[in-house]
Amino acid sequence: MSLRGIGVDIVDPVRFQRVVTGHGGAVARRWFDPAELAQAEDRRLCLAECFAVKEAVWKALRLPIAHLPWRDIIVSKNGTAIGIRLGGIVSAEAETHAIGAIHVGTKVCEQLVIATAIAESIQTSVTVPSSAGR
């Protein structure tokens, strides 16, 4: 495996909550998978964390897609463990570009959410011509 990319994102949970609730829930439904919305315990912090993770993963993937299809990066939490599942066009492009594991970490507090993501590339075997006989 080799490094594909690193992504970092910082979100202000208070400001983010205003954006998400300011349009009658339409923004939340456009950006988040129903499973992500259902797992939000402290909705303000959970959705801010989920959004920061999506952004960090998107940056780490470095895919040639003009606009991020938000719901194609699905974030799940089990305690402190964060899982990432790719779907749709993001999954197809990740496979095309031989992207392997994605590692994510977050730091969450009342005023700030920081997410980091590291994407690995799957090494394909390359045959190097032998220089024997030169």
Contact map, one row per residue, 1 for C-alpha under 8 A:
11100000000000000000000000000000000000000000000000000000000000000000000000000000000000000000000000010000000000000000000111100000000000
11110000000000000000000000000000000000000000000000000000000000000000000000000000000000000000000000000000000000000000000111100000000000
11111000000000000000000000000000000000000000000000000000000000000000000000000000000000000000000000000000000000000000011110000000000000
01111100000000000000000000000000000000000000000000000000000111000000000000000000000000000000000000100000000000000000011110000000000000
00111110000000000000000000000000000000000000000000000000001111000000000000000000000000000000000000000000000000000000011100000000000000
00011111000000000000000000000000000000000000000000000001101110000000000000000000000000000000000000000000000000000001111000000000000000
00001111100000000000000000000000000000000000000000000011111100000000000000000000000000000000000000000000000000000001110000000000000000
00000111110000000000000000000000000000000000000000000011001000000000000000000000000000000000000000000000000000000111100000000000000000
00000011111000000000000000000000000000000000000000011011000000000000000000000000000000000000000000000000000000000111000000000000000000
00000001111100000000000000000000000000000000000000010000000000000000000000000000000000000000000000000000000000011110000000000000000000
00000000111110010000000000000000000000000000000110110000000000000000000000000000000000000000000000000000000000011100000000000000000000
00000000011111110000000000000000000000000000000100000000000000000000000000000000000000000000000000000000000000111000000000000000000000
00000000001111111000000000000000000000000001100100000000000000000000000000000000000000000000000000000000000001111000000000000000000000
00000000000111111100000000000000000000000001000000000000000000000000000000000000000000000000000000000000000000100000000000000000000000
00000000000111111110000000000000000000000000000000000000000000000000000000000000000000000000000000000000000000000000000000000000000000
00000000001111111111000000000000000000000001000100000000000000000000000000000000000000000000000000000000000000000000000000000000000000
00000000000011111111100000000000000000000001000100000000000000000000000000000000000000000000000000000000000000000000000000000000000000
00000000000001111111110000000000000000000000000000000000000000000000000000000000000000000000000000000000000000000000000000000000000000
00000000000000111111111000100000000000000000000000000000000000000000000000000000000000000000000000000000000000000000000000000000000000
00000000000000011111111011110000000000000000000000000000000000000000000000000000000000000000000000000000000000000000000000000000000000
00000000000000001111111110110000000000000000000000000000000000000000000000000000000000000000000000000000000000000000000000000000000000
00000000000000000111111110000000000000000000000000000000000000000000000000000000000000000000000000000000000000000000000000000000000000
00000000000000000011111111100000000000000000000000000000000000000000000000000000000000000000000000000000000000000000000000000000000000
00000000000000000000111111100000000000000000000000000000000000000000000000000000000000000000000000000000000000000000000000000000000000
00000000000000000001111111111000000000000000000000000000000000000000000000000000000000000000000000000000000000000000000000000000000000
00000000000000000001001111111100000000000000000000000000000000000000000000000000000000000000000000000000000000000000000000000000000000
00000000000000000011101111111110000000000000000000000000000000000000000000000000000000000000000000000000000000000000000000000000000000
00000000000000000001100011111111000010000000000000000000000000000000000000000000000000000000000000000000000000000000000000000000000000
00000000000000000000000011111111110000000000000000000000000000000000000000000000000000000000000000000000000000000000000000000000000000
00000000000000000000000001111111000000000000000000000000000000000000011000000000000000000000000000000000000000000000000000000000000000
00000000000000000000000000111111100000000000000000000000000000000000011000000000000000000000000000000000000000000000000000000000000000
00000000000000000000000000011111110110000000000000000000000000000000011001000000000000000000000000000000000000000000000000000000000000
00000000000000000000000000001011111110000000000000000000000000000000001001000000000000000000000000000000000000000000000000000000000000
00000000000000000000000000001001111111000000000000000000000000000000000000000000000000000000000000000000000000000000000000000000000000
00000000000000000000000000000000111111100000000000000000000000000000000000010000000000000000000000000000000000000000000000000000000000
00000000000000000000000000000001111111110000001001000000000000000000000001110000000000000000000000000000000000000000000000000000000000
00000000000000000000000000010001111111110000001000000000000000000000000000000000000000000000000000000000000000000000000000000000000000
00000000000000000000000000000000011111110000000000000000000000000000000000000000000000000000000000000000000000000000000000000000000000
00000000000000000000000000000000001111111000000000000000000000000000000000011000000000000000000000000000000000000000000000000000000000
00000000000000000000000000000000000111111110011000000000000000000000000000000000000000000000000000000000000000000000000000000000000000
00000000000000000000000000000000000000111110010000000000000000000000000000000000000000000000000000000000000000000000000000000000000000
00000000000000000000000000000000000000011111110000000000000000000000000000000000000000000000000000000000000000000000000000000000000000
00000000000000000000000000000000000000011111111000000000000000000000000000000000000000000000000000000000000000000000000000000000000000
00000000000011011000000000000000000000000111111100000000000000000000000000000000000000000000000000000000000000000000000000000000000000
00000000000010000000000000000000000000000111111110000000000000000000000000000000000000000000000000000000000101001000000000000000000000
00000000000000000000000000000000000000011111111111000000000000000000000000000000000000000000000000000000000000000000000000000000000000
00000000000000000000000000000000000110010011111111100000000000000000000000000000000000000000000000000000000000000000000000000000000000
00000000001110011000000000000000000000000001111111110000000000000000000000000000000000000000000000000000000000001000000000000000000000
00000000001000000000000000000000000000000000111111111000000000000000000000000000000000000000000000000000010100001110000000000000000000
00000000000000000000000000000000000100000000011111111100000000000000000000100000000000000000000000000000000000000000000000000000000000
00000000001000000000000000000000000000000000001111111110000000000000000000000000000000000000000000000000000000000000000000000000000000
00000000111000000000000000000000000000000000000111111111000000000000000000000000000000000000000000000000000000001110000000000000000000
00000000100000000000000000000000000000000000000011111111100000000000000000100000000000000000000000000001010000000011100000000000000000
00000000000000000000000000000000000000000000000001111111110000000000010011100000000000000000000000000000000000000000000000000000000000
00000011100000000000000000000000000000000000000000111111111000000000000000000000000000000000000000000000000000000000000000000000000000
00000111100000000000000000000000000000000000000000011111111100000000000000000000000000000000000000000000000000000011100000000000000000
00000110000000000000000000000000000000000000000000001111111110000000000010000000000000000000000000000101000000000001111000000000000000
00000010000000000000000000000000000000000000000000000111111111100001000000000000000000000000000000000000000000000000000000000000000000
00001111000000000000000000000000000000000000000000000011111111000000000000000000000000000000000000000000000000000000000000000000000000
00011110000000000000000000000000000000000000000000000001111111000000000000000000000000000000000000000000000000000000111000000000000000
00011100000000000000000000000000000000000000000000000000111111100000000000000000000000000000010000100000000000000000001000000000000000
00011000000000000000000000000000000000000000000000000000011111110000000000000000000000000000000000000000000000000000000000000000000000
00000000000000000000000000000000000000000000000000000000010011111000000000000000000000000100110010000000000000000000000000000000000000
00000000000000000000000000000000000000000000000000000000000001111100000000000000000000000000000000000000000000000000000000000000000000
00000000000000000000000000000000000000000000000000000000000000111111000000000000000000000000000000000000000000000000000000000000000000
00000000000000000000000000000000000000000000000000000000000000011111000000000000000000000000000000000000000000000000000000000000000000
00000000000000000000000000000000000000000000000000000000000000001111100000000000000000000000000000000000000000000000000000000000000000
00000000000000000000000000000000000000000000000000000000010000001111110000000000000000000000000000000000000000000000000000000000000000
00000000000000000000000000000000000000000000000000000000000000000011111110000000000000001100000000000000000000000000000000000000000000
00000000000000000000000000000111000000000000000000000100000000000001111110000000000000000000000000000000000000000000000000000000000000
00000000000000000000000000000111100000000000000000000000000000000000111111000000000000100000000000000000000000000000000000000000000000
00000000000000000000000000000000000000000000000000000000000000000000111111000000000001111110000000000000000000000000000000000000000000
00000000000000000000000000000000000000000000000000000100100000000000111111100000000111100100000000000000000000000000000000000000000000
00000000000000000000000000000001100100000000000000000100000000000000001111110000000111100000000000000000000000000000000000000000000000
00000000000000000000000000000000000100000000000001001100000000000000000011111000011110000000000000000000000000000000000000000000000000
00000000000000000000000000000000001100100000000000000000000000000000000001111100011100000000000000000000000000000000000000000000000000
00000000000000000000000000000000000000100000000000000000000000000000000000111111111000000000000000000000000000000000000000000000000000
00000000000000000000000000000000000000000000000000000000000000000000000000011111111000000000000000000000000000000000000000000000000000
00000000000000000000000000000000000000000000000000000000000000000000000000001111100000000000000000000000000000000000000000000000000000
00000000000000000000000000000000000000000000000000000000000000000000000000001111110000000000000000000000000000000000000000000000000000
00000000000000000000000000000000000000000000000000000000000000000000000000001111111000000000000000000000000000000000000000000000000000
00000000000000000000000000000000000000000000000000000000000000000000000000111101111100000000000000000001100000000000000000000000000000
00000000000000000000000000000000000000000000000000000000000000000000000000111100111110000000000000000001000000000000000000000000000000
00000000000000000000000000000000000000000000000000000000000000000000000011110000011111000000000000000100000000000000000000000000000000
00000000000000000000000000000000000000000000000000000000000000000000000011100000001111100000000000000000000000000000000000000000000000
00000000000000000000000000000000000000000000000000000000000000000000000111000000000111110110000000000000000000000000000000000000000000
00000000000000000000000000000000000000000000000000000000000000000000001111000000000011111111000000000000000000000000000000000000000000
00000000000000000000000000000000000000000000000000000000000000000000000100000000000001111111000000000000000000000000000000000000000000
00000000000000000000000000000000000000000000000000000000000000000000100100000000000000111111100000000000000000000000000000000000000000
00000000000000000000000000000000000000000000000000000000000000100000100110000000000001111111110000000000000000000000000000000000000000
00000000000000000000000000000000000000000000000000000000000000000000000100000000000001111111111000000000000000000000000000000000000000
00000000000000000000000000000000000000000000000000000000000000000000000000000000000000111111111100000000000000000000000000000000000000
00000000000000000000000000000000000000000000000000000000000000100000000000000000000000001111111110000000000000000000000000000000000000
00000000000000000000000000000000000000000000000000000000000010100000000000000000000000000111111111100000000000000000000000000000000000
00000000000000000000000000000000000000000000000000000000000000000000000000000000000000000011111111100000000000000000000000000000000000
00000000000000000000000000000000000000000000000000000000000000000000000000000000000000000001111111100000000000000000000000000000000000
00000000000000000000000000000000000000000000000000000000000000100000000000000000000000000000111111100000000000000000000010000000000000
00000000000000000000000000000000000000000000000000000000000000000000000000000000000000000000011111110000000000000000000011100000000000
00010000000000000000000000000000000000000000000000000000000010000000000000000000000000000000011111111000000000000000001111000000000000
10000000000000000000000000000000000000000000000000000000000000000000000000000000000000000000000001111100000000000000001111000000000000
00000000000000000000000000000000000000000000000000000000000000000000000000000000000000000000000000111110000000000000001110000000000000
00000000000000000000000000000000000000000000000000000000100000000000000000000000000100000000000000011111000000000000111100000000000000
00000000000000000000000000000000000000000000000000000000000000000000000000000000000000000000000000001111100000000000111000000000000000
00000000000000000000000000000000000000000000000000001000100000000000000000000000011000000000000000000111110000000011110000000000000000
00000000000000000000000000000000000000000000000000000000000000000000000000000000010000000000000000000011111000000011100000000000000000
00000000000000000000000000000000000000000000000010001000000000000000000000000000000000000000000000000001111100001111000000000000000000
00000000000000000000000000000000000000000000000000000000000000000000000000000000000000000000000000000000111110001110000000000000000000
00000000000000000000000000000000000000000000100010000000000000000000000000000000000000000000000000000000011111011100000000000000000000
00000000000000000000000000000000000000000000000000000000000000000000000000000000000000000000000000000000001111111000000000000000000000
00000000000010000000000000000000000000000000100000000000000000000000000000000000000000000000000000000000000111111000000000000000000000
00000000000111000000000000000000000000000000000000000000000000000000000000000000000000000000000000000000000011111000000000000000000000
00000000011110000000000000000000000000000000000000000000000000000000000000000000000000000000000000000000000111111100000000000000000000
00000000011110000000000000000000000000000000100110010000000000000000000000000000000000000000000000000000011111111110000000000000000000
00000001111000000000000000000000000000000000000010010000000000000000000000000000000000000000000000000000011100011111000000000000000000
00000001110000000000000000000000000000000000000010011001000000000000000000000000000000000000000000000001111000001111100000000000000000
00000111100000000000000000000000000000000000000000001001100000000000000000000000000000000000000000000001110000000111110000000000000000
00000111000000000000000000000000000000000000000000001001100100000000000000000000000000000000000000000111100000000011111000000000000000
00111110000000000000000000000000000000000000000000000000100100000000000000000000000000000000000000000111000000000001111100000000000000
00111100000000000000000000000000000000000000000000000000100110000000000000000000000000000000000000111110000000000000111110000000000000
11111000000000000000000000000000000000000000000000000000000000000000000000000000000000000000000000111100000000000000011111000000000000
11110000000000000000000000000000000000000000000000000000000000000000000000000000000000000000000011111000000000000000001111100000000000
11000000000000000000000000000000000000000000000000000000000000000000000000000000000000000000000001110000000000000000000111110000000000
11000000000000000000000000000000000000000000000000000000000000000000000000000000000000000000000001000000000000000000000011111000000000
00000000000000000000000000000000000000000000000000000000000000000000000000000000000000000000000000000000000000000000000001111100000000
00000000000000000000000000000000000000000000000000000000000000000000000000000000000000000000000000000000000000000000000000111110000000
00000000000000000000000000000000000000000000000000000000000000000000000000000000000000000000000000000000000000000000000000011111000000
00000000000000000000000000000000000000000000000000000000000000000000000000000000000000000000000000000000000000000000000000001111100000
00000000000000000000000000000000000000000000000000000000000000000000000000000000000000000000000000000000000000000000000000000111110000
00000000000000000000000000000000000000000000000000000000000000000000000000000000000000000000000000000000000000000000000000000011111000
00000000000000000000000000000000000000000000000000000000000000000000000000000000000000000000000000000000000000000000000000000001111100
00000000000000000000000000000000000000000000000000000000000000000000000000000000000000000000000000000000000000000000000000000000111111
00000000000000000000000000000000000000000000000000000000000000000000000000000000000000000000000000000000000000000000000000000000011111
00000000000000000000000000000000000000000000000000000000000000000000000000000000000000000000000000000000000000000000000000000000001111
00000000000000000000000000000000000000000000000000000000000000000000000000000000000000000000000000000000000000000000000000000000001111
